[in-house]
Amino acid sequence: MHELGNVLIAGTGPTAVQTAVLIGRLGGVVGIAGRESVRSEAFFGSLAGSGGTLRVAVQNDQHQALAGECRLDQWFRGYAAVAGEWNTLILTVTADAYLPVLRQLDRRVLAQVDRIVLLSPTLGSSFLVREYAVREGADPEVISFSSYLGDTRWPDGTPGSTVLTAGVKRRIYVGSTTQGSEALGRLRTLHESVGVTAEIRDLAIEAESRNISLYVHPALFMNDVTLGAVFVEPEPTRYVYKLFPEGPITPSLIRTMVAMWQELTAVVVALGGTGVNLLAFMLEDSYPVRPESIGAADVAAFESLPTIHQEYLVYVRYASLLIDPFSEPDRDGRYFDFSAIPIRPVFRNATGEWDVPRMPKEDYYRTKVIQGVARHLGVVCPTIDTLLTAYEAHLERATKALAGEPLSDAFTVADFDTDLAMIRAGLGEAP
């Protein structure tokens, strides 16, 4: 048996399917569990029809290593239905769902888990998950990735047993609460076998802090232009990564983004980790620009530059990616419209409730947790406070505008006190 042992994957989204196919290459027992819902019913129905076989197709030939299939040994409709012995639990759900999933698992199942792997955590998720597990009588290693390895989706938008992986990251980060973890080494090797560099960090919290979304999404989504497009006026369509007026990006927004990076860096350092060079992180771990736009010397010196110079370079980075600078121009000299990612407005979900899109809903939870951790550590974060205040004001106005309509929990101004209390407790026990 390999270092991960019997592996149970929590979640029924595209990420869970790709993860199952990847883990299945190690051999051994692989299972999936998911909550009972309208969308998961479609997944489980398709899974039964395929005899438990999951398949991954890829959009680009260079990602062929991720394609393949896996025959599940077991699957469970509802987390409370999980039974048997599972050595590794991989959470492919969003970070705000970690506690709800763990609470539904039978304590006897959780007690036997040797490790819990977090594919899409936020800052502090490892403390949260480990603290809950310890309170339930378990003692697992917690392994945190900076993010999921790529972009995987349902080919036709409908949940099923087949997914399409359309994009793959060049590098991700991973850390563990256990020093010298053999399981961590196995996961790194597995990722590198499909062309994804998995850089090991000394602390799980350092891996959690190396998700570019933490640094850029709050500024991009918690501003009046984007929030207006989400909650108030969906037309005309606005675009997340375009300059104003087509999108929200202005010098003022970039000033906010750089200030957010500075504040988050202070939080990471207070936790015992090291920060990131924001510009290098953007260009090396997200998407590069041509050296004619930003030179290597500017990237290397970024952290020591005056703030106004940092803001200028980040603005140039976004302006340089309005088109894909590495695409081939058409006959009219036009390059691929790289920044045309529309801002999604509120929508009715599968149960008929008004709901908030994953972005900014997921970013609200992540940023709120960062705010709570910062306050616990005594790190002053006025930019983060301002962003959250703006988001919550729009949330309250939208709730009033939709009075009498069925609303999801995403319309609730939340404090996430339960999660934060466990993170604070975990911080108190950290070495």
Salt bridges, closest charged atoms under 4 A:
GLU3 OE1 - ARG186 NE 2.70
GLU41 OE2 - ARG77 NH1 2.86
GLU69 OE1 - ARG55 NE 3.19
ASP106 OD2 - ARG108 NH2 2.81
GLU131 OE2 - ARG135 NE 2.93
GLU136 OE1 - ARG107 NE 3.03
ASP139 OD1 - ARG130 NH2 2.65
GLU141 OE1 - ARG115 NE 3.63
ASP151 OD2 - ARG153 NH2 2.28
GLU199 OE1 - ARG171 NH1 3.75
GLU199 OE2 - ARG201 NH1 2.96
GLU206 OE2 - ARG201 NH2 3.46
ASP224 OD1 - HIS394 NE2 3.26
GLU284 OE1 - ARG171 NH2 3.62
ASP285 OD1 - ARG171 NH2 2.95
GLU311 OE1 - ARG255 NE 3.79
ASP337 OD1 - LYS242 NZ 3.00
ASP355 OD1 - LYS361 NZ 3.41
GLU362 OE1 - ARG358 NH1 3.25
GLU362 OE2 - ARG366 NH2 2.87
ASP363 OD1 - HIS217 ND1 3.06
ASP385 OD1 - ARG375 NH2 3.57
GLU392 OE2 - LYS368 NZ 2.46
GLU405 OE1 - ARG348 NH2 2.80
